[in-house]
Amino acid sequence: MGEVVRHALAEILARGDLRDPDLAGVAITVTEVRPSPDLKSATVFVTPLGGGDAAPIVKALKRASGHIRAELGHMIEAKFTPELRFAEDTAFDQGERIAALLQDVRGKDAERDAPRDAPGEDESDEGGRDGA
């Protein structure tokens, strides 16, 4: 049911007929829809396409949730049209943080594993002996 709702919401948002100025000209990605066990409500995770601040988009979607729900009711076949709760999807930000941490660890591992000069060798000494 979550995927059916997600596809329908993506189509509704792609039409761009919502009149909220915070949604005008903004491409929104519906990343996931988590319906409740009784299917009477659903949490909709959204993010602006290409990244950016999702807070104003989430607020605008909450304001338009009644209209969006009515449109959704016309598009899906279900006993109930779920009440929609919009939330920012932070999975991409978390993924970027994890990738940065992994890159940092790899850099430290590379420094640790890099060959080092043997003790007592001096880089300015070209392998010859003094006075030889």
VENFENFEN-V378239 format. One record per residue. N is the residue number from 1. RES is the residue in one letter. PSI is psi in radians with two decimals (none if undefined). Layout:
{{N & RES & PSI} {N & RES & PSI}}
This chain:
{{1 & M & -0.63} {2 & G & -0.72} {3 & E & -0.65} {4 & V & -0.81} {5 & V & -0.72} {6 & R & -0.82} {7 & H & -0.72} {8 & A & -0.74} {9 & L & -0.69} {10 & A & -0.69} {11 & E & -0.75} {12 & I & -0.80} {13 & L & -0.55} {14 & A & -0.49} {15 & R & -0.57} {16 & G & 0.45} {17 & D & 0.14} {18 & L & 2.32} {19 & R & 0.13} {20 & D & 2.27} {21 & P & -0.47} {22 & D & -0.25} {23 & L & -0.13} {24 & A & 2.15} {25 & G & 0.21} {26 & V & 2.19} {27 & A & 2.19} {28 & I & 2.35} {29 & T & 2.18} {30 & V & 1.83} {31 & T & -0.55} {32 & E & 2.59} {33 & V & 2.14} {34 & R & 1.78} {35 & P & 2.65} {36 & S & 2.84} {37 & P & -0.58} {38 & D & 0.00} {39 & L & 0.27} {40 & K & -0.24} {41 & S & 2.84} {42 & A & 2.44} {43 & T & 2.20} {44 & V & 2.04} {45 & F & 2.19} {46 & V & 2.75} {47 & T & 2.56} {48 & P & 2.43} {49 & L & 2.22} {50 & G & 0.06} {51 & G & -3.11} {52 & G & -3.05} {53 & D & 2.04} {54 & A & -0.23} {55 & A & -0.86} {56 & P & -0.53} {57 & I & -0.77} {58 & V & -0.76} {59 & K & -0.75} {60 & A & -0.69} {61 & L & -0.64} {62 & K & -0.70} {63 & R & -0.62} {64 & A & 0.13} {65 & S & -0.59} {66 & G & -0.81} {67 & H & -0.77} {68 & I & -0.72} {69 & R & -0.72} {70 & A & -0.77} {71 & E & -0.72} {72 & L & -0.69} {73 & G & -0.54} {74 & H & -0.35} {75 & M & -0.45} {76 & I & 2.69} {77 & E & 1.84} {78 & A & 2.70} {79 & K & -0.69} {80 & F & 2.52} {81 & T & 2.10} {82 & P & 2.56} {83 & E & 2.33} {84 & L & 2.29} {85 & R & 2.08} {86 & F & 2.46} {87 & A & 2.63} {88 & E & 2.34} {89 & D & 2.03} {90 & T & 0.12} {91 & A & -0.66} {92 & F & -0.73} {93 & D & -0.74} {94 & Q & -0.70} {95 & G & -0.72} {96 & E & -0.70} {97 & R & -0.75} {98 & I & -0.75} {99 & A & -0.71} {100 & A & -0.72} {101 & L & -0.74} {102 & L & -0.69} {103 & Q & -0.70} {104 & D & -0.74} {105 & V & -0.73} {106 & R & -0.70} {107 & G & -0.72} {108 & K & -0.66} {109 & D & -0.69} {110 & A & -0.71} {111 & E & -0.74} {112 & R & -0.66} {113 & D & -0.10} {114 & A & 2.47} {115 & P & 2.41} {116 & R & 2.76} {117 & D & 2.56} {118 & A & 2.58} {119 & P & 2.42} {120 & G & -0.25} {121 & E & 2.43} {122 & D & 2.21} {123 & E & -0.48} {124 & S & -0.34} {125 & D & 2.07} {126 & E & 0.45} {127 & G & -0.17} {128 & G & 2.92} {129 & R & 2.64} {130 & D & 2.32} {131 & G & 0.24} {132 & A & none}}
